[in-house]
Amino acid sequence: MPPQDLPDDVWIGIDLGTSGVRVLAVTADGTVVGSGRQPLDSSRDGCRHEQDPEQWWQATVAACRSAVDTVPEGAVRGMAVAATSGTVLLIDQDGRPLTPALMYDDTRAGHLVSRVNEIGGNVWEELGYRRMQPAWALPKLLWLLAEHAEVAATAALAHQNDFINRRLVGERVATDLSSALKTGAHLIDAAWPSSVLDDLAVPASTLPDLVLPGSQLGSVSPDAAEATGIPAGTAVVAGMTDGCAAQLGAGAVAVGSWNSTLGTTLVIKGVSAQLLRDPHGVVYSHRAPGGGWLPGGASSTGAGALTREFGGRDLADLDRQALGKGPPALIAYPLVSTGERFPFVEPGARGFVLGEPSGQEELYSALLHGVAYVERLCFDYLDLLGADLTGDLYLTGGAAKSLPWCQLRADVLARPVKLPENAEPAIGMAVLAAAQERPLAEISAEMLRVGETIEPTSGTRGRHDEAYLHLVQELEDRGWLPPPVASHARERTPR
């Protein structure tokens, strides 16, 4: 980089994903001036999914060195780490791993979730999500303490980003309330629910302190600086889960704004001034930097259903062909796998197609439309809960690369959608690290860029209503969609 192009201020964002570590060095105007990526290996066996925490650190070190290779040492101002939600392990008093890491989708502790919900149900109700799920972190913590009873008295809990933050700072660190949600942290009080955890026999000494995302945890130690290339003394800021980090990276930081991420599955997250309490336990809310709330949910619909049916085909070409002829006669409910989580919870739900397709093109079109209709139903559900939907809607994920599909989604939702240039979780963490002295919304506006805004096609309002309501009725008739949710969807549909 020529001397005249050297950045004055740079922030580091780290994303610990399932398959790799991604590190970005980002300037105040959002320019990425350095990047690094390192792969991660996993061990899977049935309901078990583990990773070696030392591999996280080794990959983080290598990715950081690549990201800051051409960044002047004096330019780095701060850093934050995002990680998978619900991934935990036990560490010793020096931060060394005592166990493998149980990953976000590991369900070996599922048999303990009923006990967790029986004892902590009143707290989970107060926090708006009503019940924990088999893959959440608190059942895993109970399992780890029981399986490793010989070290339980002196062990400490670490979430995935806690482990990296401790290595960076060189001493015990607090955990962010975003990562601690699935471990049972009382997000309103910003404290652990001691009576619940006492009844579950979780030693208080096992648990880290709690802070809001964006709080400074410490600074990079000399040893970590030598390993990573990030200057000693650089501020280490409490991060968030990867889903929340992606939301920040998309730019959905103002109250009423939303990020709909459509990849293999569909994840919708937004910003609310108040905690949304969901009587059906479908939507749950993270704490936002600054103290607000980030409600959202994850559906099992998504592009994975298309990949399964049309793997090996040119999907971009199919998009153009299938979406040029209007809504198909078929009604599809595309699921990636058995079971639905949002906009309703039904473990036995299965995808379906109503009607006989005239060919592969019509089937493909029905699946595209079906995903868009489920997305609309999710927003109708959020409206039923009292969510503010008046802000901008950002589309991210692999499906956002398909402009025809994005246009369909804008038409079905009857609202404009924005396509960010770069919505990686690592970008979100760089934005969070930069927001130490000024409001997050101001920093976000300066560092993030929208590539394109798609308006609903003129004259198409109501074009999809009949098919959408047909799907709603079918889901209700099958006993999956609660009648009040179906009624609200009908009420929101213009007459």
C-alpha positions, 0 to 999 in steps of 0.5 A: 500500500503506498504511503499516501494510502495508509489508513489513519484508523483501523478496526479488526473484526474476527468471526469464528465460524464452524468451518473457518476463522475470518479476520478483516481489518476495516477503516473508518469509511468501511474500506477493507485494508486487510483480510485473513481466513483459516479453515477449521476441522470438526468432529461429528458423530450422530448428535455430537459435534466437537472442535478443538479449542486450540485449533481456534487459537491457531487459526485466529493467530494465522488469520490475524497475521494475514489481515494486519500484514500491510496495516501500520502498527499505529493504525489499529484502534480496537477489535471484537470477536464474534462466534457461533451461538451456544458453543461452550467448553470448560477451561482451567484457571489459566485458560487452558481447555479441559474439554473439547468444545461442544458446538452450537448444534451438539445435542448430546445434552438434550435429555437434560433440557426438560430439567433446565426448563422445569427449574428455570421456566419462570426466568425463561418466561420472563426473558421472552423465549419460554423454554430452552432447546436441546442444543442450547448451552446451559444443558451442555454446561450441566453435561460437561460438569457431570462428565468431568466431575473431577475438575468441576469444582475449579473449572470455568465456563468459556463460550467460543469467543471467551476462549479467544478473548482470554488468549488475546487479553491474557487473563480471565475476561467477562462474557457478552450477554449475547453469547450468554443468552443460551447459557441462561443469563438474565438479560434484563438484570445483566446477571446470572439467575443464581437461584436457578443455577444453584438448583441446577448445581452450577457453581457460581465460580464456574461462570464469567462476569457479564457485560453488554456487547461493545464493552471493553474487556481489556487490551491485547497482551504482549504475548498475544501481540507477538503471536497475532501481529496486533499491537499490544495495548489494542482495545479488546471489545466484547463481541456477539454471536455470529448471527448478531454480528451479521446483523450489525454488518448488514446495517440493521442497527436502528430501532425498527430495522431488520436483516433477513439472511437467506442462505441454506435456511432463513434467519430474521433479526431486527432491533426493538426498543422493548423486549418482545415476549413470545407466548409460543417461544418462537422468537427470542431476543438478544441484548443490543450494544447500548442496551436495546433488544435484538429479536429474531428467529430462524426458519428451516425454510431456505435455499437448501431446499432448492439445492437439494432438488436442483443440485448441479443445475445453474440456479442463476439461470433457473432464477431468471427463467422461473421468475419471468412468468408470474406466480405458479399454480403450485403452492410450496412449503419448502423445508431444508429438513424435518421440523420448523422453528419460525414462524411456528414450532413444529418438530414434525413439520415436513415440506410439501408441494400442493398440485402437480408441476408441469415441469421442473421449471414450475416446481423451481418457481414454486419453491422460490415463491414458497420461501418468500411466502414463509418470509412474509409469514415471519414478518406477519408473526413479528407484527403480531408480537408488537415488533416495530417493522417501520425501518429499513429491511436488509437482505443478506446471505447467499440468496441475496446474490440472486437479484430476481429472487430479491425482486420477488421477495420485495414484491411479496413483502410489498416493501423496498429491500436494501442489499449491503455491499458486505455483511460479513459478521467480521465487518459487524465486529469491526463496526462494534469495535469502532463504536466506543465513543460514538453511537453505533448507528453513526459508526454504522452509517459511516462504515457500511455501504448499501450496494442496491435498493430494490423497490417492489415492482409497480402494479404487483401489490396483491399479486401474491396474496391469494397464493400466500393465504392459501399457504397460510390456510394449509399450514393452519389446517395441518395443525402447525400454524396456531389459529391466532397467527393465521388470523393475523396474517389474513388481517394484514393482507390488504382487501 
